[in-house]
Amino acid sequence: MKDFMTLAFEESIKANKKNEIPVGAIIVRNNKVISKSHNNRQKKYNVLGHAEINAILKAEKKIKDWRLDDCDLYVTLEPCDMCISIIKESRIKNVYYLAKNTNKSSIGDGQLYDNIDLKEKYEQLLKNYFKKMR
């Protein structure tokens, strides 16, 4: 089976193909993926359409509970301040991210995921996206 961050990276590719900022997120419970999502702010015309929030909403619906305290979040880009608040409110146990978000201060309680090859691929995807959008 692919590792969870690779699945999050695949979600970021889906977002990129839809002209969304390429961010993907996976929520894992008991070592099984219970939700996955990517950014969809442009498509849905919704400021809340971040990958993390979309994945959290799907996970809550799947387990029929808003408390995700036995879940882990794998996300390609370090979460923004809005998403950090939602992550904390949903009580997610651990957050792993692939690349630092240079547009914000560090979340402090997440862990940088250690996969250099995947990180380089993802950072190139981000660079290409923003270059294309200029």
C-alpha positions in Angstrom: 0.0 0.0 0.0 1.1 3.5 -0.7 2.1 5.6 2.2 -0.5 8.2 3.4 1.5 11.3 2.3 1.8 9.9 -1.2 -2.0 9.7 -1.2 -2.2 13.3 -0.1 0.2 14.2 -2.9 -2.1 12.5 -5.4 -4.9 14.6 -4.1 -2.8 17.8 -4.6 -2.3 16.7 -8.3 -6.1 16.5 -8.7 -6.5 20.0 -7.3 -3.8 21.2 -9.7 -5.6 19.7 -12.7 -8.7 21.7 -11.7 -6.7 25.0 -11.4 -6.9 25.0 -7.7 -3.9 25.6 -5.4 -2.4 22.1 -5.2 -3.0 21.0 -1.7 -4.2 17.5 -0.7 -5.2 16.0 2.6 -5.8 12.5 4.0 -7.4 11.6 7.3 -6.4 8.2 8.8 -8.0 6.3 11.6 -6.7 2.9 12.9 -4.2 2.9 10.0 -7.0 3.2 7.4 -7.9 6.2 5.2 -11.3 7.4 6.1 -11.3 10.6 4.0 -9.3 12.3 1.3 -9.7 15.6 -0.4 -8.1 18.6 -2.1 -8.6 22.3 -2.4 -11.8 23.3 -4.2 -12.2 27.0 -3.4 -12.3 28.1 -7.1 -14.7 25.5 -8.2 -17.1 25.9 -5.3 -16.6 29.7 -4.9 -16.1 29.0 -1.2 -13.4 30.5 1.0 -13.6 27.4 3.2 -12.7 25.0 0.4 -9.3 24.0 1.8 -8.2 20.4 1.5 -8.0 20.0 5.3 -11.5 21.3 6.0 -12.9 19.2 3.1 -11.2 16.1 4.5 -12.4 16.8 8.0 -16.0 17.3 6.9 -15.9 14.0 5.0 -14.3 12.2 8.0 -16.9 13.5 10.4 -19.7 12.4 8.2 -18.2 8.9 7.7 -17.7 8.2 11.4 -20.8 10.2 12.5 -18.9 12.2 15.0 -17.2 15.6 15.0 -14.5 14.4 17.3 -11.6 13.1 15.3 -9.3 12.5 18.4 -8.2 9.1 17.2 -7.3 10.4 13.7 -4.2 11.7 12.0 -4.1 14.3 9.2 -1.6 14.1 6.3 -1.5 17.3 4.3 0.9 18.4 1.6 1.2 22.0 2.7 1.5 23.2 6.3 -2.0 24.3 7.3 -3.0 28.0 7.3 -4.3 29.6 10.5 -7.9 29.0 9.7 -7.3 25.3 9.1 -5.2 25.0 12.3 -8.2 26.3 14.3 -10.5 23.7 12.6 -8.0 20.9 13.1 -7.7 21.8 16.8 -11.5 22.0 17.2 -11.9 18.6 15.6 -9.4 17.2 18.0 -7.2 15.5 15.4 -4.4 13.7 17.2 -1.4 14.3 14.8 -0.7 16.5 11.8 1.9 15.7 9.3 2.8 18.1 6.4 5.1 17.7 3.5 6.2 21.4 2.9 6.4 24.5 5.0 3.9 27.2 4.3 6.1 30.3 3.7 3.0 32.6 3.9 2.4 32.1 7.6 4.0 31.4 10.9 4.7 27.8 11.8 1.9 25.8 13.4 4.2 24.6 16.1 2.5 21.3 16.8 2.6 19.6 13.4 5.4 17.4 12.1 7.3 17.9 8.9 7.0 14.7 7.0 10.4 13.2 6.1 10.4 12.2 2.4 12.8 14.3 0.4 11.9 13.0 -3.0 8.2 13.5 -2.5 8.8 16.9 -0.9 10.9 18.0 -4.0 8.1 16.8 -6.4 5.5 18.7 -4.4 7.5 21.9 -4.1 8.0 21.8 -7.9 4.2 21.3 -8.4 3.6 24.4 -6.2 6.2 26.4 -8.1 4.7 25.4 -11.5 1.2 26.3 -10.3 2.0 29.8 -9.1 4.2 30.4 -12.2 1.2 29.4 -14.4 -1.2 31.6 -12.4 0.9 34.8 -12.9 
